Amino acid sequence: SASRGVAGLAALLVAAAALALCLALGVHPLVSVAVVALTFVTTAMSAQSVGQTGIDPMEIFGLIVLLLVAAFSATAQAALFLIAAFVAVACGLAGDVMNDFKAGHVLGTSSAAQMTGQAIGAVVGSFVAVAVVVLLLGAYGPDAFGVGKEFVAAQASVVATMVSGVPSVEAFAIGIAAGMALQWAGLPAMMIGLGVYLPFYMSFTAFLGAMAKATFDAVQKRRQAGLSSDQRAQRQADAQETGLVVASGVLGGESIVGVILATLAVFAA
């Protein structure tokens, strides 16, 4: 159809722009083509991760491409870092689009309107993200970021480490083999891998959230014991919506308050 043709042309144009960007960074033409091809693969993996876990480990996909490029070419470290950033942003957008399209399908939202909103958000978000990072650096200084610092920045620390080479090739190979084995066995390899990769404080926070959700569901089930099946289904839908709103408010509110505090610190300095 015409819409698919337009989408395919847009994808080709984006790939061409990405290829031109890689060449402008001084990356070898074959490496540039490989980066674009691998980005298509990792964006599909990103969409799968979001569908299975609700989490998009986009920096992991950036690291996968980074390590492959570093293993088979003599690409400069600065270019490797930019390649990882390029892939991570693409995967982040892919996961976000798929997640939003899923919600839009449930709610009956126009997919064309969603795509327009995603395009606008991608452009505006790039400026907002840079502004937030500048605020944080101005408020706390560069020494506040990193392992053991005020802002752990786990993903950034991992990427910075991998740019210099894999610390343990054996552990990396074991992880790849274990992931492939889990995938072939039909187990959620992505979810298990995230549990291994994420720092304990992140995993423990997710555990607390899951326990809170389980407790909330148990209380709601007890309250709905005497209701009819239709009433129980309606109450469960309402409770699910309420839980999502509360969780989203906590997650988003934490980020907003952090940016507000950083802004106040900059202007108070």
C-alpha positions as a Markdown table, in Angstrom:
| # | Residue | x | y | z |
|---|---|---|---|---|
| 1 | Ser | 0.0 | 0.0 | 0.0 |
| 2 | Ala | 1.0 | 3.7 | -0.3 |
| 3 | Ser | 1.4 | 4.1 | 3.5 |
| 4 | Arg | 3.9 | 1.1 | 3.6 |
| 5 | Gly | 5.7 | 2.6 | 0.6 |
| 6 | Val | 6.1 | 5.9 | 2.4 |
| 7 | Ala | 7.2 | 4.2 | 5.6 |
| 8 | Gly | 9.8 | 2.2 | 3.7 |
| 9 | Leu | 11.1 | 5.3 | 1.9 |
| 10 | Ala | 11.4 | 7.1 | 5.2 |
| 11 | Ala | 13.3 | 4.2 | 6.7 |
| 12 | Leu | 15.7 | 4.2 | 3.8 |
| 13 | Leu | 16.2 | 8.0 | 4.2 |
| 14 | Val | 16.9 | 7.6 | 7.9 |
| 15 | Ala | 19.4 | 4.8 | 7.1 |
| 16 | Ala | 21.1 | 6.9 | 4.5 |
| 17 | Ala | 21.4 | 9.8 | 7.0 |
| 18 | Ala | 22.8 | 7.5 | 9.6 |
| 19 | Leu | 25.3 | 6.1 | 7.1 |
| 20 | Ala | 26.3 | 9.7 | 6.1 |
| 21 | Leu | 26.8 | 10.5 | 9.8 |
| 22 | Cys | 29.0 | 7.5 | 10.4 |
| 23 | Leu | 31.1 | 8.5 | 7.3 |
| 24 | Ala | 31.4 | 12.0 | 8.6 |
| 25 | Leu | 32.8 | 10.7 | 11.9 |
| 26 | Gly | 35.6 | 9.0 | 10.0 |
| 27 | Val | 34.3 | 5.5 | 10.3 |
| 28 | His | 35.3 | 3.0 | 7.6 |
| 29 | Pro | 32.5 | 2.6 | 4.9 |
| 30 | Leu | 32.1 | -1.1 | 5.7 |
| 31 | Val | 31.9 | -0.4 | 9.4 |
| 32 | Ser | 29.3 | 2.3 | 8.7 |
| 33 | Val | 27.1 | -0.1 | 6.7 |
| 34 | Ala | 27.5 | -2.7 | 9.5 |
| 35 | Val | 26.4 | -0.2 | 12.1 |
| 36 | Val | 23.3 | 0.7 | 10.2 |
| 37 | Ala | 22.4 | -3.0 | 9.6 |
| 38 | Leu | 23.0 | -3.9 | 13.2 |
| 39 | Thr | 20.9 | -0.9 | 14.3 |
| 40 | Phe | 17.9 | -2.4 | 12.5 |
| 41 | Val | 18.5 | -5.7 | 14.4 |
| 42 | Thr | 18.9 | -4.1 | 17.8 |
| 43 | Thr | 15.8 | -1.9 | 17.4 |
| 44 | Ala | 13.8 | -5.1 | 16.9 |
| 45 | Met | 15.4 | -6.5 | 20.0 |
| 46 | Ser | 14.5 | -3.3 | 21.8 |
| 47 | Ala | 10.8 | -3.6 | 20.9 |
| 48 | Gln | 10.8 | -7.2 | 22.1 |
| 49 | Ser | 12.4 | -6.2 | 25.4 |
| 50 | Val | 9.8 | -3.5 | 26.0 |
| 51 | Gly | 7.0 | -6.0 | 25.2 |
| 52 | Gln | 8.3 | -8.6 | 27.5 |
| 53 | Thr | 9.6 | -6.6 | 30.5 |
| 54 | Gly | 8.5 | -3.0 | 30.0 |
| 55 | Ile | 12.2 | -2.0 | 30.2 |
| 56 | Asp | 14.3 | -0.8 | 27.3 |
| 57 | Pro | 18.0 | -1.5 | 28.1 |
| 58 | Met | 19.0 | 0.7 | 25.1 |
| 59 | Glu | 22.6 | 1.2 | 26.3 |
| 60 | Ile | 23.1 | -2.6 | 26.2 |
| 61 | Phe | 22.2 | -2.7 | 22.5 |
| 62 | Gly | 24.6 | 0.2 | 22.0 |
| 63 | Leu | 27.3 | -1.8 | 23.7 |
| 64 | Ile | 26.6 | -4.9 | 21.6 |
| 65 | Val | 27.2 | -2.9 | 18.4 |
| 66 | Leu | 30.1 | -1.1 | 20.0 |
| 67 | Leu | 31.8 | -4.3 | 20.9 |
| 68 | Leu | 31.3 | -5.9 | 17.5 |
| 69 | Val | 32.7 | -2.9 | 15.8 |
| 70 | Ala | 35.7 | -2.7 | 18.1 |
| 71 | Ala | 36.4 | -6.4 | 17.7 |
| 72 | Phe | 36.6 | -6.3 | 13.9 |
| 73 | Ser | 37.9 | -2.8 | 13.2 |
| 74 | Ala | 40.4 | -0.2 | 14.4 |
| 75 | Thr | 37.8 | 2.5 | 15.2 |
| 76 | Ala | 38.8 | 5.3 | 17.4 |
| 77 | Gln | 37.4 | 5.4 | 20.9 |
| 78 | Ala | 35.5 | 8.7 | 20.3 |
| 79 | Ala | 33.8 | 7.2 | 17.3 |
| 80 | Leu | 33.0 | 4.0 | 19.2 |
| 81 | Phe | 31.3 | 6.1 | 21.9 |
| 82 | Leu | 29.2 | 8.0 | 19.3 |
| 83 | Ile | 28.3 | 4.7 | 17.6 |
| 84 | Ala | 27.0 | 3.4 | 21.0 |
| 85 | Ala | 25.1 | 6.6 | 21.5 |
| 86 | Phe | 23.6 | 6.5 | 18.0 |
| 87 | Val | 22.4 | 2.9 | 18.5 |
| 88 | Ala | 21.1 | 3.5 | 22.0 |
| 89 | Val | 19.0 | 6.5 | 20.9 |
| 90 | Ala | 17.6 | 4.5 | 18.0 |
| 91 | Cys | 16.7 | 1.6 | 20.3 |
| 92 | Gly | 15.2 | 4.0 | 22.9 |
| 93 | Leu | 12.9 | 5.5 | 20.3 |
| 94 | Ala | 12.0 | 2.1 | 18.9 |
| 95 | Gly | 11.0 | 0.8 | 22.3 |
| 96 | Asp | 9.1 | 4.0 | 23.2 |
| 97 | Val | 7.2 | 3.9 | 19.9 |
| 98 | Met | 6.2 | 0.3 | 20.3 |
| 99 | Asn | 5.1 | 0.8 | 23.9 |
| 100 | Asp | 3.0 | 3.8 | 23.0 |
| 101 | Phe | 1.5 | 2.1 | 20.0 |
| 102 | Lys | 0.4 | -0.8 | 22.2 |
| 103 | Ala | -1.3 | 1.6 | 24.6 |
| 104 | Gly | -2.7 | 3.5 | 21.6 |
| 105 | His | -4.2 | 0.3 | 20.1 |
| 106 | Val | -5.9 | -0.5 | 23.4 |
| 107 | Leu | -7.3 | 3.1 | 23.7 |
| 108 | Gly | -8.2 | 3.4 | 20.0 |
| 109 | Thr | -5.8 | 6.3 | 19.3 |
| 110 | Ser | -4.9 | 7.2 | 15.8 |
| 111 | Ser | -1.5 | 5.6 | 14.9 |
| 112 | Ala | -0.7 | 8.5 | 12.5 |
| 113 | Ala | -1.3 | 11.0 | 15.3 |
| 114 | Gln | 0.9 | 9.0 | 17.6 |
| 115 | Met | 3.7 | 8.9 | 15.1 |
| 116 | Thr | 3.5 | 12.6 | 14.6 |
| 117 | Gly | 3.7 | 13.1 | 18.4 |
| 118 | Gln | 6.7 | 10.7 | 18.6 |
| 119 | Ala | 8.5 | 12.7 | 15.9 |
| 120 | Ile | 7.9 | 15.9 | 17.7 |
| 121 | Gly | 8.9 | 14.4 | 21.0 |
| 122 | Ala | 12.1 | 13.0 | 19.6 |
| 123 | Val | 13.3 | 16.4 | 18.4 |
| 124 | Val | 12.1 | 18.4 | 21.4 |
| 125 | Gly | 13.4 | 15.7 | 23.8 |
| 126 | Ser | 16.9 | 16.0 | 22.4 |
| 127 | Phe | 17.1 | 19.7 | 23.4 |
| 128 | Val | 15.4 | 19.0 | 26.8 |
| 129 | Ala | 17.7 | 16.2 | 27.6 |
| 130 | Val | 20.8 | 18.3 | 26.9 |
| 131 | Ala | 19.4 | 21.2 | 29.0 |
| 132 | Val | 18.7 | 18.8 | 31.9 |
| 133 | Val | 22.3 | 17.4 | 31.8 |
| 134 | Val | 23.7 | 20.9 | 31.7 |
| 135 | Leu | 21.6 | 21.8 | 34.8 |
| 136 | Leu | 22.8 | 18.7 | 36.6 |
| 137 | Leu | 26.4 | 19.4 | 35.8 |
| 138 | Gly | 26.1 | 23.1 | 36.8 |
| 139 | Ala | 24.4 | 22.1 | 40.1 |
| 140 | Tyr | 26.6 | 19.2 | 41.2 |
| 141 | Gly | 29.7 | 19.3 | 39.0 |
| 142 | Pro | 31.2 | 16.5 | 36.9 |
| 143 | Asp | 32.7 | 14.7 | 39.9 |
| 144 | Ala | 29.3 | 13.8 | 41.2 |
| 145 | Phe | 28.7 | 11.3 | 38.4 |
| 146 | Gly | 30.1 | 7.8 | 38.4 |
| 147 | Val | 30.4 | 4.6 | 40.4 |
| 148 | Gly | 30.5 | 5.4 | 44.1 |
| 149 | Lys | 29.4 | 9.0 | 43.5 |
| 150 | Glu | 26.2 | 10.9 | 44.2 |
| 151 | Phe | 24.8 | 10.0 | 40.8 |
| 152 | Val | 25.8 | 6.4 | 40.0 |
| 153 | Ala | 25.1 | 6.7 | 36.3 |
| 154 | Ala | 25.3 | 2.9 | 35.9 |
| 155 | Gln | 24.6 | 2.8 | 32.1 |
| 156 | Ala | 27.1 | 5.6 | 31.4 |
| 157 | Ser | 29.8 | 3.9 | 33.5 |
| 158 | Val | 29.3 | 0.6 | 31.6 |
| 159 | Val | 29.5 | 2.3 | 28.2 |
| 160 | Ala | 32.7 | 4.2 | 29.3 |
| 161 | Thr | 34.3 | 0.9 | 30.5 |
| 162 | Met | 33.4 | -1.0 | 27.3 |
| 163 | Val | 34.8 | 1.7 | 25.0 |
| 164 | Ser | 38.3 | 0.8 | 26.4 |
| 165 | Gly | 37.7 | -2.9 | 25.8 |
| 166 | Val | 35.8 | -5.8 | 27.4 |
| 167 | Pro | 37.1 | -6.3 | 31.0 |
| 168 | Ser | 36.5 | -10.0 | 31.0 |
| 169 | Val | 36.2 | -11.8 | 27.7 |
| 170 | Glu | 35.4 | -15.1 | 29.4 |
| 171 | Ala | 32.5 | -13.6 | 31.4 |
| 172 | Phe | 31.2 | -11.9 | 28.2 |
| 173 | Ala | 31.3 | -15.1 | 26.3 |
| 174 | Ile | 29.6 | -17.0 | 29.1 |
| 175 | Gly | 26.8 | -14.4 | 29.1 |
| 176 | Ile | 26.3 | -14.7 | 25.4 |
| 177 | Ala | 26.1 | -18.5 | 25.6 |
| 178 | Ala | 23.7 | -18.4 | 28.6 |
| 179 | Gly | 21.4 | -15.9 | 26.8 |
| 180 | Met | 21.3 | -18.0 | 23.7 |
| 181 | Ala | 20.5 | -21.2 | 25.7 |
| 182 | Leu | 17.7 | -19.4 | 27.7 |
| 183 | Gln | 16.2 | -18.1 | 24.4 |
| 184 | Trp | 16.3 | -21.5 | 22.8 |
| 185 | Ala | 14.7 | -23.0 | 25.9 |
| 186 | Gly | 11.8 | -20.6 | 25.6 |
| 187 | Leu | 12.7 | -18.7 | 28.9 |
| 188 | Pro | 12.6 | -14.9 | 29.2 |
| 189 | Ala | 16.3 | -14.4 | 28.5 |
| 190 | Met | 15.9 | -10.6 | 28.3 |
| 191 | Met | 14.3 | -10.3 | 31.7 |
| 192 | Ile | 16.8 | -12.6 | 33.4 |
| 193 | Gly | 19.7 | -10.8 | 31.8 |
| 194 | Leu | 18.4 | -7.5 | 33.0 |
| 195 | Gly | 18.3 | -8.9 | 36.6 |
| 196 | Val | 21.9 | -9.9 | 36.3 |
| 197 | Tyr | 23.0 | -6.6 | 34.6 |
| 198 | Leu | 21.2 | -4.0 | 36.7 |
| 199 | Pro | 22.8 | -2.9 | 40.0 |
| 200 | Phe | 21.2 | -4.2 | 43.2 |
| 201 | Tyr | 19.6 | -1.0 | 44.2 |
| 202 | Met | 17.7 | -0.9 | 40.9 |
| 203 | Ser | 16.7 | -4.6 | 41.0 |
| 204 | Phe | 15.7 | -4.2 | 44.7 |
| 205 | Thr | 13.5 | -1.2 | 43.8 |
| 206 | Ala | 11.8 | -3.2 | 41.1 |
| 207 | Phe | 11.3 | -6.1 | 43.6 |
| 208 | Leu | 9.7 | -3.6 | 46.1 |
| 209 | Gly | 7.4 | -2.4 | 43.3 |
| 210 | Ala | 6.4 | -5.9 | 42.4 |
| 211 | Met | 5.7 | -6.8 | 46.0 |
| 212 | Ala | 3.6 | -3.6 | 46.4 |
| 213 | Lys | 1.6 | -4.6 | 43.3 |
| 214 | Ala | 1.1 | -8.1 | 44.5 |
| 215 | Thr | -0.2 | -6.9 | 47.9 |
| 216 | Phe | -2.5 | -4.4 | 46.2 |
| 217 | Asp | -3.9 | -7.2 | 44.0 |
| 218 | Ala | -4.4 | -9.5 | 46.9 |
| 219 | Val | -6.4 | -6.8 | 48.8 |
| 220 | Gln | -8.5 | -6.1 | 45.8 |
| 221 | Lys | -9.2 | -9.8 | 45.3 |
| 222 | Arg | -10.4 | -10.1 | 48.9 |
| 223 | Arg | -12.7 | -7.1 | 48.5 |
| 224 | Gln | -14.2 | -8.5 | 45.3 |
| 225 | Ala | -14.9 | -12.0 | 46.7 |
| 226 | Gly | -18.7 | -11.5 | 46.9 |
| 227 | Leu | -19.1 | -9.8 | 43.6 |
| 228 | Ser | -20.5 | -11.2 | 40.3 |
| 229 | Ser | -18.0 | -12.0 | 37.5 |
| 230 | Asp | -19.0 | -8.8 | 35.5 |
| 231 | Gln | -18.6 | -6.6 | 38.6 |
| 232 | Arg | -15.3 | -8.3 | 39.5 |
| 233 | Ala | -13.9 | -7.7 | 36.0 |
| 234 | Gln | -14.9 | -4.0 | 36.1 |
| 235 | Arg | -13.3 | -3.6 | 39.5 |
| 236 | Gln | -10.1 | -5.3 | 38.4 |
| 237 | Ala | -9.9 | -3.0 | 35.4 |
| 238 | Asp | -10.4 | 0.1 | 37.6 |
| 239 | Ala | -7.8 | -1.1 | 40.1 |
| 240 | Gln | -5.3 | -1.8 | 37.4 |
| 241 | Glu | -5.7 | 1.7 | 36.0 |
| 242 | Thr | -5.4 | 3.2 | 39.5 |
| 243 | Gly | -2.2 | 1.2 | 40.2 |
| 244 | Leu | -0.6 | 2.3 | 36.9 |
| 245 | Val | -1.4 | 6.0 | 37.5 |
| 246 | Val | 0.1 | 5.9 | 41.0 |
| 247 | Ala | 3.2 | 4.1 | 39.8 |
| 248 | Ser | 3.7 | 6.5 | 36.9 |
| 249 | Gly | 3.2 | 9.5 | 39.2 |
| 250 | Val | 5.9 | 8.2 | 41.6 |
| 251 | Leu | 8.3 | 7.5 | 38.7 |
| 252 | Gly | 7.7 | 10.7 | 36.9 |
| 253 | Gly | 7.5 | 12.8 | 40.0 |
| 254 | Glu | 10.9 | 11.7 | 41.2 |
| 255 | Ser | 12.5 | 12.9 | 37.9 |
| 256 | Ile | 10.6 | 16.2 | 37.9 |
| 257 | Val | 11.6 | 17.0 | 41.5 |
| 258 | Gly | 15.2 | 16.2 | 40.7 |
| 259 | Val | 15.3 | 18.6 | 37.8 |
| 260 | Ile | 13.6 | 21.3 | 39.9 |
| 261 | Leu | 16.2 | 20.8 | 42.7 |
| 262 | Ala | 19.0 | 21.0 | 40.2 |
| 263 | Thr | 17.5 | 24.2 | 38.7 |
| 264 | Leu | 17.2 | 25.8 | 42.2 |
| 265 | Ala | 20.8 | 24.8 | 43.0 |
| 266 | Val | 22.1 | 26.5 | 39.8 |
| 267 | Phe | 20.3 | 29.7 | 40.4 |
| 268 | Ala | 21.2 | 29.8 | 44.1 |
| 269 | Ala | 24.9 | 29.3 | 43.4 |
